[in-house]
Amino acid sequence: MPRHHHLAPLGLLMAAAALLLTWLATHTEVMYADGLRYVDQARRLETARWKETLSRGTDHPAYPLAIAAAHRLRGGDSPADWQAAAQAASILAGILLVVPIYLVALELFGPRAAWLAGALTFLVPLNGHVLADVLSEGLFLLFWMFGCWTGLRFLRAGSTRWLLAAVSFGFLAYLVRPEGILLPAALAATLLIAMAVPALRLPRTRAIRGALILVVGPILLAGPFLFLKGGIATKPAISRLFGLSGKSSAMAVERERPLDPDQSTAATLAAAGRAAFRAISEGVSPILLLPAAVGIVRAFRRRRDVRQSVFLGILMASWLLALLRLHATGGYCTARHAMLLALLLLGFAAHGLIDMVDRAVSLCRDRLGVRLPARAVLAAIPLTMLAASWSSLIAPVNAGFATYRPAGEWLAANTAADARILDLKGWASYYGGRRGYGFGEIDDALRDPNLRWVVAHDAFLVGPWSYCDIIRGAVAGKARVKSFPERPRRGVAQVHIYDRSIPSAEVPQPPPAISSRDGRPVR
C-alpha cells in the first residue's frame, strides 16, 4: 500500500483521540495524585534549579520538562494553570501515540490491523483517562512504542539506522521513566539469541555493528544522566524490582491491603498473579482478551519473522515478570502499570479479530451461502465497543475526589499564606496554594508546632492502616470546621477540614460517615 494511503486512517484516529482526550481533560476536576510530583518538579525546573532537581528528583525529568515547556507557552501561575499545562503535555503525547501504535501493528500484521489497533486503544476507557490526566505514561509510551517499531524494523531489515533510532527512542523513554531501559536490553537479548541460533542470524557485519551500538549507544546517551542521578533510578519501586532493597512495609501506603506477616511465598505469588491478570484485563478490556490470545497463536503459527517474535516475546515476558514482582515486593499492581503490555496485546487483539471475522465470513459463505462484507463486519466491532463503553469512556477523571478542589479553595480563602497543613492526598493544599505535608512527611507534620489544619477524606478516618491511626490521633478532640460536601453522597469522598486550635466541643460535629466503596483511601 502506498504511504499516502495511511494518512487518512491516521488523521481520523488522531482527530478522534484529540476529541476524546480534550473532553476528558476539560471534565477533570482534580488530577491524579502522582501528577502533583510532576508539577512540583516542573516548577523547580522552571526556576533554573535544574541540576538539583535532576539529581534529587524522584521522577525522571523528561515529562516535567514537557510540563514546564507547555506552561511557558500557556502562561499563568495558578494551580489550575499548571494542571492545564501538564494535561496539555500529556494530551499532545496521547494524540501522537496513535502514530507508533499504527506503525507497530502495520509492521506486524498489515494495514487492516493497524487502523483497528489504533481504534481499540482509545476504546479502552483506562487509556483515555490516563492520557488526559497529568501522568507521564503518555510521553513514556510515545517514545517506547516508536522505539518498539524501529526495533522491529531493524530486526527485519538489519539496517543500522533503524537500530540507532531504536536506541535513541529507548533513551528518551528512559528519561521519562526508568522502565525505558528494558527496550535496549530486550534488543540486546534478541541479538544474542540470533547470534546463537543459525536460523535467526543477521549477516556477520550487521550483527557486530548492532552489538557495538547496543553496548556503546546507551552508555554514551544515558551515562551522563546516570552519573548525575547516581544510579538507574531513585524510585523505591525500582530498587525493590531489582532486589536492591527489601519489600515495602506491611502497612505501606502503596499496598492494596495490609501484608499478612505469615503469608507464604506461594500465597504471595498467587496474589501477584491475580493482581497482574486484573491489571492486564482492565488495560486490554475483558472482551478483547480472547481475540488477543487468538492473535498471538496466529502470529506464532505464521512465523513471518522469527527475530521479531523473539523480541516481542522478551518484551512481553519481561514486563509480565515485572508486574508480578511489583506486586510481590510492593503489594500493588494497577492497570496503569500494565499499559505497555496492554498496547502490544491490543495489536494482537486487532490481528485476532480480523482472523475471527475472516473465518466467520468464509463459514457463512461456504456453509450457509450467505455473503457478508468483511469490511463492514470489522468496522462494526469498534462501533459496538464504542456504544457499550460510552459512559465509561467519557466519565470524568477522578470524579469521586472532586471535593478536594473546593476544600483547597476554602483553604485559600480562610487560612494564612504560610499556614501549615497536613493533607495526605496533597490535593487540597495544592489547589489552595498552601504548604502541605503529605504521606512522606507525616512525622515532620506532627513535630511542627505550627501545624493547625488537617485535611482528610472519610476513608482516612475509619481505615485500618497505620497512617489512618495517625490522622485519627491528629484530629481527636479537634474541631471539624468544614466538610465537602456537607452531607455524604454515595461514590463521592467527603473531605473534612479540621482546625487543631479549636476543641471539638466548640463546633457542632456531624456523625461520621463513610462514602468510599471499600473504606480505605484510593491511590
C-alpha positions in Angstrom: 0.0 0.0 0.0 1.4 3.5 -0.9 2.5 5.6 2.1 0.0 8.3 1.5 -2.9 5.8 1.8 -2.1 5.6 5.5 -2.6 9.3 6.1 -6.4 9.2 6.1 -6.8 6.5 8.8 -4.0 8.1 10.8 -5.7 11.5 10.6 -9.1 10.2 11.6 -7.6 8.3 14.5 -5.7 11.3 15.7 -8.7 13.5 15.4 -10.8 11.1 17.4 -8.1 10.8 20.1 -7.9 14.6 20.3 -11.6 15.0 20.8 -11.8 12.3 23.5 -8.7 13.5 25.4 -9.8 17.1 25.2 -13.3 16.2 26.5 -11.8 14.2 29.4 -9.3 17.0 30.3 -12.0 19.6 30.4 -14.1 17.4 32.7 -11.3 16.6 35.2 -11.6 18.4 38.5 -8.6 17.0 40.3 -5.6 15.4 38.8 -4.1 12.0 39.8 -2.1 12.5 43.0 1.1 11.3 41.3 0.8 14.3 39.0 1.5 16.6 41.9 5.1 15.4 41.9 5.5 16.1 38.2 4.1 19.6 38.5 6.3 20.3 41.5 9.3 19.1 39.7 8.3 21.2 36.6 8.0 24.3 38.8 11.5 23.7 40.2 13.0 23.2 36.7 11.4 26.5 35.6 13.1 28.3 38.4 16.5 27.2 37.0 17.2 24.8 39.8 17.8 22.2 37.1 20.9 20.4 38.5 19.5 19.9 42.0 16.1 18.9 40.5 17.7 16.4 38.1 19.9 14.8 40.7 17.4 14.7 43.6 14.0 14.5 41.9 12.1 11.3 42.5 11.0 11.2 38.9 13.0 11.3 35.7 13.0 14.8 34.0 11.5 14.5 30.5 7.9 14.8 31.5 8.4 17.6 34.0 10.4 19.4 31.3 7.5 19.0 28.9 5.1 20.4 31.5 7.5 23.4 32.0 7.6 24.0 28.2 3.8 23.8 28.0 3.5 26.2 30.9 5.7 28.7 29.3 3.5 28.7 26.2 0.3 28.9 28.2 1.4 31.3 31.0 -0.4 31.8 34.3 0.9 30.7 37.7 -2.2 29.4 39.5 -2.6 25.7 40.4 -5.2 25.4 37.6 -2.8 26.9 35.1 -0.1 24.3 36.0 -2.6 21.5 35.8 -3.8 22.6 32.4 -0.1 22.8 31.2 0.5 19.3 32.4 -2.6 18.0 30.8 -1.7 19.7 27.5 1.7 18.0 27.5 0.0 14.6 28.2 -2.7 15.1 25.7 -0.3 16.0 22.9 1.7 12.9 23.7 -1.5 10.8 23.7 -2.6 12.2 20.3 0.9 11.5 18.8 0.8 8.0 20.3 -1.6 7.0 17.6 1.3 7.1 15.1 3.6 4.4 16.6 0.6 2.2 17.6 -0.4 2.2 14.0 3.1 1.6 12.7 3.8 -1.3 15.1 0.6 -3.0 14.1 1.3 -2.2 10.4 4.7 -3.8 10.7 3.5 -6.9 12.3 0.0 -7.5 10.9 -0.7 -5.2 7.9 -3.0 -2.2 7.3 -6.3 -3.7 8.4 -4.9 -4.5 11.9 -3.1 -1.1 12.0 -6.3 1.1 12.0 -8.1 -1.4 14.2 -5.4 -1.4 16.8 -5.5 2.4 16.9 -9.2 2.4 17.3 -9.2 -0.3 20.0 -6.6 1.5 22.0 -8.8 4.6 22.6 -11.9 2.5 23.1 -10.4 1.1 26.4 -11.6 3.7 29.0 -8.4 3.4 31.0 -6.2 4.7 28.3 -8.2 7.9 27.8 -8.4 8.6 31.5 -4.6 8.2 31.9 -3.6 10.1 28.8 -6.0 13.0 29.6 -4.5 13.5 33.1 -1.1 14.7 34.3 0.7 11.4 34.3 3.9 10.5 32.5 2.5 7.4 30.8 1.6 9.3 27.6 5.1 10.6 26.9 6.7 7.4 28.0 4.5 5.2 25.8 5.0 7.6 22.8 8.8 7.1 22.9 8.5 3.4 23.9 6.2 2.5 21.0 8.4 4.4 18.5 11.4 2.5 19.9 9.5 -0.8 19.6 8.6 0.0 15.9 12.2 1.0 15.0 13.5 -2.1 16.8 11.1 -4.3 14.8 12.3 -2.7 11.6 15.9 -3.3 12.5 15.3 -7.0 13.2 13.5 -7.4 9.9 15.9 -5.4 7.7 19.1 -5.3 9.7 19.6 -1.6 8.8 21.9 0.3 11.3 19.8 3.5 11.0 16.8 1.6 12.5 18.9 0.4 15.4 20.2 3.9 16.1 16.7 5.2 16.1 15.6 2.4 18.5 18.4 3.1 20.9 17.6 6.8 20.8 13.9 6.3 21.5 14.8 3.9 24.3 16.9 6.6 25.8 14.1 9.1 25.5 11.7 6.6 27.1 14.2 6.1 29.9 14.4 9.9 30.5 10.6 9.7 31.2 10.5 6.6 33.3 13.3 4.2 34.3 11.4 1.3 32.7 12.7 2.6 29.4 15.9 0.7 29.9 14.1 -2.5 29.1 13.9 -1.6 25.4 17.6 -1.7 24.5 18.0 -4.6 26.9 15.4 -6.6 25.0 17.1 -5.7 21.7 20.5 -6.8 23.0 19.0 -10.1 24.3 17.3 -10.7 20.9 20.6 -10.1 19.1 22.4 -12.5 21.4 19.8 -15.2 20.7 20.1 -14.5 17.0 23.8 -15.0 17.1 23.4 -18.3 18.9 20.7 -19.7 16.6 21.8 -20.2 13.0 18.3 -19.7 11.5 18.0 -16.3 13.2 21.4 -14.8 12.4 21.9 -11.5 10.8 24.8 -11.0 8.4 28.0 -11.0 10.4 28.9 -7.4 9.7 25.5 -6.1 10.7 25.4 -8.3 13.8 28.8 -7.0 15.0 27.8 -3.4 14.3 24.5 -3.9 16.1 26.2 -5.3 19.1 28.6 -2.3 19.3 25.7 0.1 19.0 23.7 -1.6 21.7 26.7 -1.5 24.1 28.2 1.9 23.3 24.9 3.8 22.5 23.2 3.5 25.9 26.5 4.3 27.7 27.0 7.5 25.6 23.4 8.6 25.9 22.4 7.6 29.4 25.9 7.7 31.0 25.9 11.4 32.0 22.4 11.2 33.4 23.2 8.0 35.4 26.3 9.8 36.8 24.3 12.8 37.8 21.5 10.7 39.2 23.8 8.3 41.0 22.1 5.2 39.6 19.4 3.9 37.3 16.6 5.5 39.3 15.7 6.8 42.7 12.1 5.4 42.9 11.7 2.8 45.7 9.7 0.6 43.4 12.6 0.2 41.0 15.0 -0.6 43.8 12.6 -3.3 45.0 12.2 -4.7 41.5 16.0 -5.2 41.1 16.4 -6.6 44.6 18.4 -3.5 45.8 16.0 -3.0 48.8 13.6 -5.1 50.7 9.8 -5.4 50.4 7.7 -2.4 51.4 6.5 -2.5 55.0 3.3 -4.4 55.9 1.3 -1.1 56.3 3.0 0.9 53.5 0.7 3.4 51.8 1.1 1.8 48.3 -0.2 -1.6 49.4 -3.6 -2.7 48.3 -4.1 -4.3 51.7 -2.0 -4.8 54.9 0.5 -7.6 54.4 -0.1 -10.8 56.5 3.3 -11.4 58.3 2.7 -15.2 57.9 1.9 -15.1 54.2 3.7 -17.9 52.4 5.7 -17.5 49.2 3.1 -19.4 47.3 0.3 -17.1 48.5 2.4 -14.1 47.6 2.9 -15.4 44.1 -0.8 -16.3 43.7 -1.9 -12.8 44.9 0.6 -11.3 42.5 -0.7 -13.4 39.6 -4.3 -12.4 40.3 -3.4 -8.7 40.5 -1.4 -8.8 37.3 -4.2 -10.6 35.5 -6.7 -7.9 36.7 -4.4 -5.1 35.6 -3.9 -6.6 32.1 -7.6 -7.4 31.8 -8.5 -3.8 32.5 -5.8 -2.5 30.2 -6.8 -4.7 27.3 -10.6 -4.9 28.1 -12.0 -8.3 29.1 -13.9 -8.7 25.8 -10.6 -8.4 23.9 -8.6 -11.0 25.9 -9.8 -13.9 23.7 -9.1 -12.1 20.4 -5.6 -11.2 21.8 -5.0 -14.8 22.6 -6.1 -15.8 19.1 -3.9 -13.1 17.6 -0.8 -14.4 19.5 -1.5 -18.0 18.4 -2.0 -17.0 14.7 1.1 -14.8 14.7 3.2 -17.7 16.2 1.9 -20.1 13.6 2.6 -17.7 10.8 6.3 -17.2 11.8 6.7 -14.4 9.4 9.8 -13.0 11.1 11.1 -15.1 14.0 13.5 -12.4 15.2 10.6 -10.0 15.7 8.7 -12.7 17.5 11.6 -13.3 19.9 11.9 -9.6 20.5 8.2 -9.2 21.3 8.3 -12.3 23.4 11.2 -11.0 25.5 9.5 -7.6 26.0 6.1 -9.0 27.0 7.5 -11.7 29.2 9.8 -9.2 31.0 7.0 -6.8 31.6 4.8 -9.6 32.9 7.5 -10.7 35.3 8.0 -7.0 36.4 4.2 -6.8 37.2 4.4 -9.9 39.3 7.5 -8.7 41.1 6.0 -5.2 41.6 3.0 -6.8 43.5 5.2 -9.3 45.3 7.6 -6.6 46.6 5.3 -3.6 46.9 1.8 -5.0 47.3 0.2 -3.2 44.4 -0.2 -3.6 40.6 -2.7 -1.5 38.7 -3.8 -1.3 35.1 -1.6 1.8 34.7 1.4 -0.4 35.2 0.2 -2.8 32.6 -0.3 -0.3 29.8 2.9 -1.1 28.0 2.0 -4.7 27.8 -1.7 -3.9 27.0 -0.8 -1.7 24.0 1.1 -4.6 22.4 -1.8 -7.0 23.3 -4.3 -4.7 21.7 -2.3 -5.0 18.4 -2.6 -8.8 18.7 -6.3 -8.4 19.6 -6.8 -6.5 16.3 -5.0 -9.3 14.4 -7.1 -11.9 16.2 -10.4 -10.1 15.4 -9.5 -9.9 11.8 -8.8 -13.6 11.7 -12.0 -14.4 13.5 -14.1 -12.2 11.2 -12.4 -13.7 8.1 -13.2 -17.2 9.3 -16.8 -16.3 10.2 -17.3 -14.7 6.7 -15.9 -17.8 5.0 -18.0 -20.1 7.1 -21.2 -18.2 6.3 -20.3 -18.2 2.6 -19.4 -21.9 2.4 -21.9 -23.4 4.7 -24.9 -21.1 4.5 -24.4 -19.5 1.2 -24.6 -16.0 2.8 -22.1 -13.4 1.7 -21.1 -10.9 4.4 -18.9 -7.9 3.7 -15.9 -8.5 5.8 -15.0 -4.8 6.0 -18.4 -3.9 7.3 -18.4 -6.6 9.9 -14.9 -5.5 11.0 -16.0 -1.8 11.2 -19.0 -2.8 13.3 -16.7 -4.1 16.1 -15.3 -0.8 17.3 -18.7 0.8 16.8 -20.2 -1.8 19.1 -17.4 -1.3 21.6 -18.0 2.4 21.5 -21.7 2.0 22.2 -21.1 -0.5 25.0 -18.3 1.5 26.8 -19.5 5.1 26.0 -20.5 6.0 29.6 -17.2 4.7 31.0 -15.2 6.2 28.1 -16.3 9.8 28.8 -16.7 9.6 32.5 -14.9 12.4 34.3 -11.4 11.6 35.7 -11.2 11.3 39.5 -14.8 12.4 39.9 -15.1 10.8 43.3 -12.4 13.0 44.7 -13.5 16.3 43.1 -14.4 17.5 46.6 -10.8 18.2 47.3 -10.9 21.1 44.9 -13.5 23.2 46.9 -11.6 22.2 50.0 -8.5 23.8 48.6 -10.4 26.9 47.6 -11.7 27.2 51.2 -8.2 26.9 52.5 -7.0 29.7 50.1 -9.8 31.9 51.3 -9.7 31.1 55.1 -6.1 30.4 56.0 -2.9 32.4 56.1 -0.5 32.2 53.2 2.1 30.4 55.4 -0.4 28.0 57.0 0.9 24.5 57.8 -1.5 21.8 56.6 -1.4 18.0 57.0 -3.0 16.8 53.8 -2.0 13.2 52.9 -3.5 13.3 49.4 -2.0 16.7 48.7 -4.9 17.9 46.5 -6.4 20.5 48.9 -3.1 22.1 49.8 -2.1 22.2 46.1 -5.4 23.8 44.9 -5.3 26.1 47.9 -1.7 27.2 47.2 -0.6 26.2 50.7 2.4 24.3 52.2 1.1 20.8 52.8 2.6 17.8 54.5 2.0 14.6 52.5 2.4 10.9 53.1 6.2 11.1 53.3 6.1 14.0 55.8 3.7 12.8 58.5 6.4 12.7 61.2 7.6 16.2 60.2 4.0 17.5 60.4 3.4 16.1 63.8 6.6 17.7 65.1 5.7 21.1 63.6 4.3 23.3 66.4 2.6 25.5 63.8 0.5 22.7 62.3 -3.0 23.9 62.6 -5.0 22.4 59.8 -5.7 18.7 58.9 -7.5 17.7 55.7 -8.8 14.2 55.3 -11.5 12.4 53.4 -13.8 10.0 55.2 -11.7 6.8 54.4 -8.8 8.2 56.3 -10.9 8.5 59.5 -12.1 4.8 59.5 -9.5 2.9 57.6 -7.4 0.1 59.1 -4.0 1.5 58.1 -1.4 2.9 60.4 -1.5 6.3 58.8 -5.3 6.3 59.4 -4.5 5.9 63.1 -2.2 8.9 62.9 -4.9 11.0 61.2 -7.4 10.0 63.8 -5.0 10.9 66.6 -4.2 14.2 65.0 -7.8 15.3 64.9 -9.0 13.7 68.1 -10.9 16.3 70.1 -10.3 18.9 67.4 -13.0 20.9 65.6 -14.2 19.8 62.2 -14.9 23.3 60.7 -15.9 22.3 57.1 -16.9 19.3 55.1 -17.2 18.9 51.3 -20.0 18.0 50.6 -21.8 18.9 53.7 -23.7 15.6 53.6 -22.1 12.4 52.4 -23.0 11.2 48.9 -22.5 7.7 47.6 -19.4 7.3 45.5 -18.0 10.7 46.5 -15.3 11.2 49.0 -16.4 13.5 51.8 -13.4 15.8 52.6 -13.2 17.2 56.1 -11.1 20.2 57.3 -10.1 20.2 61.0 -8.8 23.2 63.0 -6.4 21.9 65.7 -6.6 25.2 67.5 -10.3 24.7 68.3 -11.6 22.0 70.6 -14.3 19.9 69.0 -16.9 20.9 71.7 -16.9 24.5 70.3 -18.1 23.3 66.8 -21.1 21.0 66.3 -19.9 17.7 64.8 -22.0 15.7 62.3 -21.9 12.0 62.7 -19.0 10.2 60.9 -19.9 8.6 57.6 -18.0 6.7 55.0 -18.9 7.2 51.3 -16.0 5.4 49.6 -16.6 1.9 48.4 -14.1 -0.1 50.5 -13.5 2.1 53.5 -9.9 2.9 52.6 -8.1 5.6 50.6 -7.9 5.1 46.8 -4.5 5.9 45.3 
